[in-house]
Amino acid sequence: MSPETQEFKADIVIVGGGIIGSAAAYFLAIGGRAGRVAVIEPDPSYERAATPAGAGGVRRLMSRVENIQMSQFSLDFYAKFEDSLGTDIQFKRQGYLFLATKDGAAVMEQNFETQRQEGVDAELLDLPALQSRFPSVGVDNVALACHSPRDGWIDPYAALMGFRKKAESLGVSYIKDRVIGLETSKGAVSGARLESGGTLRGAVFLNTAGPWAAEVAAMIGATLPVRPMCRVQHYWRCGAPLEPLPLIKDETGAFLRPEGAGFVGGRPSWAIDPGFVWEVDRGYFATYFEDTVWPLLAAMVPKFETIRLERTWGGHYAQNLFDGNMIIGRFSEGFENFYTACGFSGHGIMHAPAVGRALAELALAGQFETLDLSRMGMHRIWDDSPYPELGIR
């Protein structure tokens, strides 16, 4: 298949070849029923994609049953990724630790009960237990902690390329091009117009364009409440001795985790309006790190009062401005053959295997067949019924 011809065809067309689109391509390919699958991705280097800039965390410390179930599937899938897909994704099952203040303790306990009912092997830690388990973790303003020792993190770029390479080996075509318009006919999307001048016809279309998903939706007159949100991360080293730490996160949105000989972490800069930020202002973010991020990191781990910052980089959340939770399924009442999965707001890498499987089910059967994700659909936006994560997100 090549965009050199003016018109070419596939059975299923995926717009966006990041980790969500590539996971969907993989699950479609292994099922053997999808026919011809084509993924349109303008940047095969993924230089500006959201996935490679992510932290790669995979956790079940969540409040909504659907998110816990997706995380459980994805965690198991990532643990076997190298055996199944042939790519080492540096999976580290080093745990998660959430820290709650007195005001957030009740929600943490409520979420823990939901997690326990879903079989999550987590544990609530009071302050003596927290100090015994992780003596380097600060306890000022901490009232309760939740530890899930079998959660962890992956190398996001390795996972993305693992999905893509396996999908290609199974016959999926990746087209280096950009969708500039969508053609419709008789209540269905019929073709994707490409920047190269060609048109890709298809029977089913998937919008997995991440921070660009709303732009793709607008091509059929649909509206998705998803915008790119700049998310800056930092890498630093600490010379003080520390016990092995899990990924730590608190109610401020700050997080940190071990990475090689140092640590990676940060906190979203809420001062930046939604939109792409390709050039990270080193002066602004140096000040932001020193004035805002560093004190939060040092509160979580007091030994981080003395660190050496080595690198800062930017990426983007595909932020759902409605309720911060993912949107999956049909997103336009006028076009029944067009599905999306978007608005992950930082959870896309975490849930990619489960979402890829769910999109394959929608494309082939028109419904969810394993996990019921219907509550994550567009109807909640149309009905103004938010379904956010509760507590630490």
N, C-alpha and C positions, 0 to 999 in steps of 0.2 A: 504494500500500500504506500503511495507516495503523493504528497500534495502538489506534484508537478502537473497532474491532470486537473482539469477544471472542476470535475465532479467525481467523487469517489464515495464508497459506501462502507458502513460497518453495521453490525446489529446493535451494539451498545457503544455510545460515545461518552467518554468521561472528560469533562472540562476541568483541567487542573491535575497535574501529576505529582503533587506533594505526597505526604505520607498517607493522607486519607484516600486520595484518588488512587494511589498505587496499591494500598491495601484492598480497596474495592476491586481493582483489576486482578489482583492475585486470587481473591476468593471467587471471582467470576471464572477465572481460568481453570482453577482446580476442580470446579464443579462439572466441567465438561459439557454444559448445556447452553453456554452463552453465545456460541457462534463467534463471529468476528468482533473483537473488542479493540477499540482505539482510544488512546489517551492523548489529549492535546495539551502540551506543556511548552510554553515559550522559552523556558530557561532550564535546559538539561543540566547546567552546572549548579543550579539551585542557589546561586550566589545571593539572591534577594528573597528566597523563600523563607517562610516562617519556621519550617521544621529544623534546619540545621542550627538555628540560633537558640533553640529551646534547651531547657535543663534536663529533659528526659525522665522526669519523675513518674513513677507508676505506683499509685496508692489506692487503698480501699477505705481510707479514712474520709468518708463522704456521708452526706445526710440522705440523699435520695436513693431509693432502692435500685433504680435503673443505673445510676452511676456506679454504685457498688458492684452490681452484677457485671457491668461492662468492664470495670477494673479487674474483677476476678478473672474473667475470661482472658483479658489482655495480659495480665500478670502470668498466667499459666502459659499463654502462647509465647510470650517473650522468653520465658524460661527455657523453652524448647526450640527457640528460633534457629539457632545454629544447626541443630539436627534436622529441622524441617526445611529450612530455606538455604542452608549452606553459608550463612554469613554470621560472623562473630559480632554481636552487638554490645559486647562489654557489659552484659547484664550483671548487676551487683545487687544482691538481696541484702542490703545493709540497713534496711528499716526506715521508718518515718517516725517523727516525734512532733506532735502538736502541743503547743503551750497555750493555756487559756488563763485569762485573768479571772478575778472573782465574778465579774459581770458575764463572762463567757462560759463559766464552768457548767451551768445548768444545760446549755445547748450542747456542750461537749458530752455530758452524761446522756442526754437524749439521743444524740447521734451514735454514741457507743452502743446503746441498746439496739438501735436499728442495725448497726454493723454486726453485733453479736448474733442477732436473729438470722443474718445472712451468712453466718459461718466465718466471719473475719476473726482471725486469731490476734486480737488486739488486747491491750491491758491498760486500765486507768492507773495512773501513778499519782499518789499524793506527794507532798514535798519531800518527806524523808525517803520515800522510795525513789523519787526522781534523783535526789542528790546521791543516793547509794548507787544507782544504775549509771548515771552520767554526771560524775562530780564536776565536770567542766562547764555544765550548763547553769546559767544564772537563774536565780529563783525570785529576784525582785519583781514584784507585781504578778508573779505566777501563782495561781491557786490550784491548778490541776493540769495534768499532762496525760496524753494518750499516746501509747507506743505500739506500733505494728511492726514487729521485727522481721517479717517476711516480705514486706514491701521493699521497693528499691528504685533503681534507675538504670537507664540504658544510654547508649550513644545514639542520639536521634538520627544523625545523618547515616550511620551504618544501617539502621533499621529501614529508613527510607530507601536506600539503595538496595538493600536486601529484598524488599518487596518488589521494587522495580525490576531488578535483574531476574528474579524468579518469574515474575509475570511475563517478561519478554521471552524467557526460555520456554514458556508454555504457550507462546503464540500471540501474546498481546502486542499490538503495534503502538509505539510512542512516536508522535508526530511533533517535531519542533516547529511550532507555529503559535499564533495567538488568535483567539476567537474575537472577532470585531462585530459580529452580529448573529442573530438567530432567525431562521426562517420558520414560519408556522403555516399549517394547513389543516383545516377541518378540526380545530380544537386540539392539535398536537404540534409539538416542535418537530420539524421535519429536517432541518439542516443547520449546520454551523458554518457561517462564512468566516474564512480565514484571512489573515493579513497577507498571506502569500498570493491570494486571489482565488484559491480553490474553495469548494464547498463540500463539506463532509455530511453525507446523508446518514440517518440512523433511525432505528425504531424506538429506542429508549435513550434518554440523555441524563447524565448525572452532573450536577454542579458541585464540584469539590474544589473550588477556587480559593478557599481560605479567606484571607483578608480582601480578596477581589470578588467574593461571592455575590455581594450586592450589585456590583457592576454587571456581572453576568445576568443576574435576575432582572435587572432593569431592561435588558435587551428584549424581554417579552412583556414589559410593563409591570412586572412584579416588584414588590418591595420587601427587602429583608433588612431587619434592624441590626445589621452586622457592619462594623467599621474596623479598619486597622487601628490598633492602639500600640504606640511605641512602648517597648519593654526593654530596658537596659540591664545588662548583667555585668558582673565584675569577677575577676579572678585575683586572688591574693594568697600570700603565704604567711604562715605564723611560725615563729621560731620556738614558741613555748611548747612543752610536751602536752599532748592531748590523747585521751582514750579514743578508740574508733567511734566516730559519731555517725548517727543516722542523718537523713535529711530532716532539718528542723525548720518549722514554720510557726508563726504566731499570728495574732489577730491584726497586727499592723500590715500584714501582707508581705513582710520581710521573710526571706528564707535563706538557707545556706545548706551546702552539702560538700562532703569531701570530693576532690577531683585531683587525681594524681598525687603530687607532693604538696598540693595546696587545697584551696576551697573555692567554690563558685557560689554566687548568690546575688541577692539584690532586693530591690523593692520597686514595684511599678511607680513611675513618676506621674502622680495624678494631676500635676500642673500642666501636662501636655494634652492639648485637645486631640480628639480622634483624627487620624490621618497618618499618612506615611511620613516617616522621618528617616531619610536615607543617610544623611550626613549627621553623625552624632557630634554635637557641640561639646568638645572635650572640656572647654572651660566651664560650661554650665553643669555638665555631669560630674566633673571633678568636684565642684562646689557642692552639688547635690549629694555626692557620695560622702564627702567629709562632714557636711552639716546634718544630713538626714540618715543615710544608709548606714554609715559606719557606727553611729551611736546605737542604732537598732541591733546591728550584728554583735556589738560589744555587750549589749544587754542580754542577748541570748547566750553568748559565750564570752564571759568577761576577759579571758585571755586574748581576745581579739582587739583589746584596747591598743595592742602593739602588733601591727601587721604591716606587710609591704604590698601595696596594690600594684599589680603587674599589667593588667589588661582590662579594658572596658569595651563592650561591643553592644550594638543595638539589634533588635529584632522586633517582631510584631505579633501581638495577639490578634486573632480574628474575634473581636469582642462583640458579644451579643449585648447591645445597649438596653434591651428590654428586661432581661432577668439574669444575664450572665451564664445561662445554661445552653447547651447545644440545641440546634434545630435539625430535625431529620424528617425526611418524607417529602410528600408533594408540598410545594410552597406557592402554587398558583391554582386557584379553583378553575382556571380556564384551560390548563394544559396537564392532562392526566399522565403523560409519559415523561415528565421532567421532575426529577427528584434532587434533593440537596442533602448534604450534611455539612453544617457550618456553625459558626458562632461558638466555638468550643471555649473561648475565653481562657485559654491556657491549658486545657485538658485534652487537646487533640492528639498529641503523641501518646498520652496515657491510654486513650480509648480507641486508637486507630484499628487494632485488630478486630475488636467487637463491632465497630462502626463499619469497617470494610465488609465484614460478613453480613451485617444488616442491610447495607446498600445492595449487595449481591442478591439478597432475598427479595428486596423491593423490585429490583430490575427484572428478576426472573419470574417471581410469583405475584408481585403487586402487593405483598403483605409481609409482616414480620413472621418468621417461622421459629425462631429460637427465643431470643429475648424480646419481650413486648415493650417497644420503645414509643408506643403511641402517645404517651403523655408528653413526649419531647417534640411533638409536632407543631406546625404553624398555627393550629387552631387556638392554642393558648394565647398567641399574639393577637389573633383576630378577636378573641373573646375577652381580651384584657385580663387574663388569669395567669399571672406570673408563677413560675415554678423554679425558684432559685435554690441553689445550695444554701444551707444554713450553717452558721458558724464560720470556722476558718475555711476559706475557699481555695 
